[in-house]
Amino acid sequence: MTDPLKPSPSLLSKLGSITVHVEEMLSNKGHEFDLSALKSVLNDVEVKAWLKSMQDMALVPVKR
């Protein structure tokens, strides 16, 4: 991972996907597909590396 504050276009797309699926999942029209899609994106190597870098910089919460 290079600079976590300058994410690649592919990472930005994945982070956007997480946001959209969370919004959809929490809506009245939420679907089990949203949870499945979230799990898939959250298991992505690039997303995991970025999240670790951001946690190391204390810019996002550390998991409980």
NORVENPE-V595690 format. One record per pair of residues at least 24 apart in sequence whose ideal C-beta (glycine too) atoms are under 8 Angstrom apart, sorted by the first residue. I is the first residue (numbers start at 1). J is the second residue. If there is no record, write none. Layout:
i:I j:J
i:I j:J
//
This chain:
i:1 j:49
i:1 j:50
i:1 j:52
i:1 j:53
i:4 j:50
i:4 j:53
i:4 j:54
i:4 j:57
i:4 j:59
i:7 j:50
i:8 j:46
i:10 j:46
i:11 j:46
i:11 j:47
i:11 j:50
i:14 j:41
i:14 j:44
i:14 j:46
i:14 j:47
i:15 j:47
i:15 j:50
i:17 j:41
i:18 j:42
i:18 j:47
//
